[in-house]
Amino acid sequence: MVERKTGDKLGDIRRATIAEVLECGSSAASVIAITKRAGLAVGTVYRYYENKEQLLRAVYLAVKTELHNAMMTAAAEASGSKAKIRSMWFAVLARHKGLI
């Protein structure tokens, strides 16, 4: 009997995609390699994304949005230009650590 994986499949796919692109580049990254990293069946990825290009675009936009939101939140909590820039920089660094 096959054991079904539960949990955050989209998160697993995203983390695996980021890791694969960091290691191989976006051109060499394959859906098969991404699904192996995520511990999922290939068909699972295709339930959420039509093709590799759509997957890469979705992950890129999600990461870009998260970085933007982290920067804007950090800037809003600081006062003065120097403090805002410093806060934004540290927010990017902290978020970057979470991506790898």
C-alpha positions as CSV (number, residue, x, y, z in Angstrom):
1,M,0.0,0.0,0.0
2,V,1.3,3.5,-0.9
3,E,1.7,5.9,2.0
4,R,0.2,9.2,1.1
5,K,2.1,12.3,2.1
6,T,0.1,14.9,3.9
7,G,1.0,18.5,4.8
8,D,2.1,21.5,2.9
9,K,2.5,20.2,-0.7
10,L,2.7,23.6,-2.3
11,G,5.3,24.6,0.3
12,D,7.3,21.4,-0.3
13,I,7.2,22.1,-4.1
14,R,8.3,25.7,-3.6
15,R,11.2,24.8,-1.3
16,A,12.3,22.0,-3.6
17,T,12.0,24.3,-6.7
18,I,14.2,27.0,-5.0
19,A,16.8,24.4,-3.9
20,E,16.9,22.9,-7.4
21,V,17.2,26.3,-9.2
22,L,19.9,27.4,-6.8
23,E,21.8,24.2,-7.5
24,C,21.3,23.7,-11.2
25,G,19.9,27.0,-12.6
26,S,16.4,27.5,-13.9
27,S,17.1,26.0,-17.4
28,A,18.5,22.8,-16.0
29,A,16.0,22.3,-13.2
30,S,13.5,19.6,-14.1
31,V,10.0,18.8,-12.7
32,I,11.2,15.3,-12.0
33,A,14.2,16.5,-9.9
34,I,12.0,19.0,-8.1
35,T,9.4,16.3,-7.2
36,K,12.1,14.0,-6.0
37,R,13.4,16.8,-3.7
38,A,9.9,17.4,-2.5
39,G,9.2,13.7,-1.9
40,L,6.1,13.9,-4.1
41,A,4.9,12.2,-7.3
42,V,5.4,14.0,-10.5
43,G,1.6,14.1,-11.1
44,T,1.2,16.1,-7.9
45,V,3.1,19.1,-9.3
46,Y,0.9,19.0,-12.4
47,R,-2.2,19.2,-10.2
48,Y,-1.0,22.7,-9.3
49,Y,1.0,23.9,-12.3
50,E,0.5,23.3,-16.0
51,N,4.2,23.1,-16.8
52,K,7.7,23.9,-15.6
53,E,7.5,27.5,-16.8
54,Q,4.4,28.1,-14.8
55,L,5.9,26.5,-11.8
56,L,9.1,28.6,-12.0
57,R,7.1,31.8,-12.6
58,A,4.8,31.1,-9.6
59,V,7.7,30.4,-7.3
60,Y,9.6,33.5,-8.5
61,L,6.6,35.7,-8.0
62,A,5.9,34.3,-4.5
63,V,9.5,34.8,-3.4
64,K,9.6,38.3,-4.9
65,T,6.3,39.2,-3.1
66,E,7.6,37.9,0.2
67,L,10.8,39.9,0.0
68,H,8.9,43.0,-0.9
69,N,6.5,42.6,2.0
70,A,9.3,41.9,4.4
71,M,11.1,45.1,3.2
72,M,8.0,47.2,3.4
73,T,7.1,45.9,6.9
74,A,10.6,46.6,8.1
75,A,10.7,50.1,6.6
76,A,7.3,51.0,8.2
77,E,8.6,50.1,11.6
78,A,11.7,52.4,11.4
79,S,11.9,56.1,11.4
80,G,14.3,58.1,9.3
81,S,15.7,57.2,5.9
82,K,18.9,55.6,7.2
83,A,17.0,53.4,9.7
84,K,14.4,52.4,7.0
85,I,17.1,51.4,4.6
86,R,19.0,49.5,7.3
87,S,15.8,47.7,8.4
88,M,14.9,46.8,4.8
89,W,18.5,45.4,4.2
90,F,18.3,43.3,7.4
91,A,14.8,42.0,6.4
92,V,16.1,40.9,3.0
93,L,19.1,39.1,4.6
94,A,16.9,37.4,7.2
95,R,14.4,36.3,4.5
96,H,17.3,35.2,2.2
97,K,18.5,32.9,5.0
98,G,15.0,31.3,5.1
99,L,15.0,30.6,1.4
100,I,18.2,28.5,1.4
